[in-house]
């Protein structure tokens, strides 16, 4: 029993000592976004008719995380596919119907949305997909490679978008 305990302690000690310090990565500093920052950016977006406004981003283990404010006054004519960026929407104000999935019809046009953190993308005519009505408080996760767009709006819609780009 003592021999087994001694071996266990020795193995534990060797394991702890043998793990190089380089294998431990320093923590990534947190990024904070206040409600006042979100409200100010939304006010600016509405005044300037800006649809997609990045708020803050951080390099994180495995890629880049970014938060953006989107405000739409009208539905989208086509759909988008982000090649490597996964998006999560959190609806703040307004409501409408979002369509996810399906395909892009016709000739998909390459679109570089790197400046807003969405990376290389494709735009085109939406074909098929699943429609669902969304309103404040709803959360929608859109995996990279999934066509998506708002097909109808009941009123202007504002939402936070959380983007993760593993390619960064």
C-alpha positions as CSV (number, residue, x, y, z in Angstrom):
1,X,0.0,0.0,0.0
2,X,2.8,2.4,0.9
3,X,4.7,1.4,-2.1
4,X,1.7,2.1,-4.4
5,X,1.1,5.5,-2.7
6,X,4.8,6.3,-3.1
7,X,4.7,5.4,-6.8
8,X,1.5,7.5,-7.3
9,X,3.2,10.5,-5.7
10,X,6.3,10.0,-7.7
11,X,4.4,9.8,-11.0
12,X,2.4,12.9,-10.0
13,X,5.5,14.8,-9.1
14,X,7.3,13.8,-12.3
15,X,4.2,14.8,-14.4
16,X,4.0,18.2,-12.7
17,X,7.7,18.9,-13.0
18,X,8.0,17.6,-16.6
19,X,5.2,19.9,-18.0
20,X,7.2,22.7,-19.6
21,X,6.2,26.3,-18.7
22,X,5.9,27.0,-22.4
23,X,2.9,24.6,-22.6
24,X,1.0,27.0,-20.3
25,X,-0.3,30.0,-22.2
26,X,-0.9,33.3,-20.6
27,X,-4.6,34.3,-20.0
28,X,-6.2,36.5,-22.6
29,X,-7.4,39.8,-21.2
30,X,-11.1,40.3,-21.0
31,X,-12.9,42.8,-23.2
32,X,-15.9,44.7,-21.7
33,X,-18.7,46.4,-23.6
34,X,-21.0,48.6,-21.6
35,X,-24.7,49.1,-22.3
36,X,-23.8,52.8,-22.9
37,X,-21.4,51.9,-25.7
38,X,-24.0,49.7,-27.3
39,X,-26.7,52.4,-27.1
40,X,-24.3,55.0,-28.5
41,X,-23.3,52.8,-31.4
42,X,-26.9,52.0,-32.2
43,X,-27.8,55.7,-32.2
44,X,-24.9,56.4,-34.6
45,X,-25.8,53.5,-36.8
46,X,-29.4,54.7,-37.2
47,X,-28.3,58.3,-37.8
48,X,-25.8,57.2,-40.5
49,X,-27.9,54.4,-41.9
50,X,-25.0,52.1,-41.2
51,X,-25.9,48.4,-41.2
52,X,-22.9,46.6,-39.7
53,X,-20.7,48.4,-37.0
54,X,-18.0,46.4,-35.2
55,X,-17.8,47.3,-31.5
56,X,-14.8,45.5,-30.1
57,X,-12.7,42.4,-30.8
58,X,-10.2,40.3,-29.1
59,X,-7.6,37.7,-30.2
60,X,-8.6,34.6,-28.3
61,X,-7.2,31.1,-28.2
62,X,-8.2,29.5,-31.5
63,X,-9.0,32.6,-33.4
64,X,-10.6,36.1,-33.1
65,X,-13.9,37.0,-31.4
66,X,-15.7,40.2,-32.4
67,X,-19.0,41.9,-31.3
68,X,-20.8,44.1,-33.8
69,X,-24.1,46.1,-33.8
70,X,-26.3,45.6,-36.8
71,X,-29.4,47.7,-37.6
72,X,-31.6,47.1,-40.6
73,X,-34.5,49.2,-41.9
74,X,-35.4,46.8,-44.6
75,X,-35.2,43.1,-45.5
76,X,-32.3,41.8,-47.5
77,X,-32.7,41.1,-51.2
78,X,-30.1,38.2,-51.2
79,X,-28.3,36.1,-48.8
80,X,-24.8,35.7,-47.4
81,X,-22.5,32.9,-46.6
82,X,-19.4,33.5,-44.4
83,X,-16.7,31.0,-45.4
84,X,-15.1,30.6,-42.0
85,X,-16.9,32.9,-39.5
86,X,-19.7,31.6,-37.2
87,X,-22.2,34.3,-36.1
88,X,-24.5,34.4,-33.1
89,X,-27.3,37.0,-33.3
90,X,-29.0,38.5,-30.2
91,X,-32.1,40.4,-31.2
92,X,-32.4,43.7,-29.2
93,X,-35.2,45.6,-30.9
94,X,-37.7,45.0,-33.8
95,X,-38.7,41.7,-35.4
96,X,-38.7,39.9,-38.7
97,X,-38.2,36.6,-40.4
98,X,-34.8,35.2,-40.8
99,X,-34.0,32.5,-43.3
100,X,-31.1,30.1,-42.7
101,X,-29.8,27.2,-44.7
102,X,-30.7,26.4,-48.3
103,X,-28.3,27.5,-51.0
104,X,-27.2,30.5,-53.0
105,X,-28.7,30.4,-56.4
106,X,-27.3,31.8,-59.6
107,X,-23.6,32.8,-59.5
108,X,-22.4,33.5,-56.0
109,X,-20.4,36.7,-55.8
110,X,-17.3,36.8,-53.6
111,X,-17.6,39.5,-51.0
112,X,-14.8,40.6,-48.6
113,X,-16.3,41.5,-45.3
114,X,-13.0,41.4,-43.4
115,X,-13.4,45.1,-42.3
116,X,-16.5,44.1,-40.2
117,X,-15.0,40.8,-39.0
118,X,-17.0,38.5,-41.2
119,X,-14.1,37.5,-43.4
120,X,-14.3,36.2,-46.9
121,X,-18.0,35.7,-47.9
122,X,-20.3,34.9,-50.8
123,X,-23.5,36.8,-51.6
124,X,-26.2,35.7,-53.9
125,X,-29.9,34.8,-54.4
126,X,-31.4,32.9,-51.5
127,X,-33.0,29.5,-52.5
128,X,-34.8,27.4,-49.9
129,X,-33.8,27.4,-46.2
130,X,-35.7,27.4,-42.9
131,X,-37.7,30.5,-42.0
132,X,-38.4,31.6,-38.4
133,X,-39.8,34.7,-36.9
134,X,-37.5,36.4,-34.5
135,X,-38.0,39.2,-31.9
136,X,-36.2,40.8,-28.9
137,X,-34.4,38.2,-26.7
138,X,-34.1,35.6,-29.5
139,X,-30.6,34.1,-30.1
140,X,-29.7,32.6,-33.5
141,X,-26.5,30.7,-34.1
142,X,-25.4,30.7,-37.8
143,X,-22.5,28.3,-38.4
144,X,-19.9,29.2,-41.0
145,X,-20.9,28.2,-44.5
146,X,-24.7,28.6,-43.8
147,X,-26.7,31.0,-46.1
148,X,-28.6,33.5,-44.1
149,X,-30.7,36.7,-44.5
150,X,-33.7,38.5,-43.2
151,X,-36.5,37.9,-45.8
152,X,-39.0,40.3,-44.1
153,X,-39.0,42.9,-41.3
154,X,-42.0,43.9,-39.3
155,X,-40.1,47.0,-38.2
156,X,-36.5,48.1,-38.2
157,X,-34.4,45.5,-36.4
158,X,-31.3,45.9,-34.2
159,X,-29.2,43.0,-33.0
160,X,-25.8,42.2,-31.6
161,X,-23.7,39.8,-33.6
162,X,-21.0,37.7,-31.9
163,X,-18.5,36.6,-34.6
164,X,-15.8,33.9,-34.2
165,X,-13.2,33.5,-36.9
166,X,-10.9,30.5,-36.4
167,X,-8.8,31.7,-39.3
168,X,-7.3,34.7,-37.4
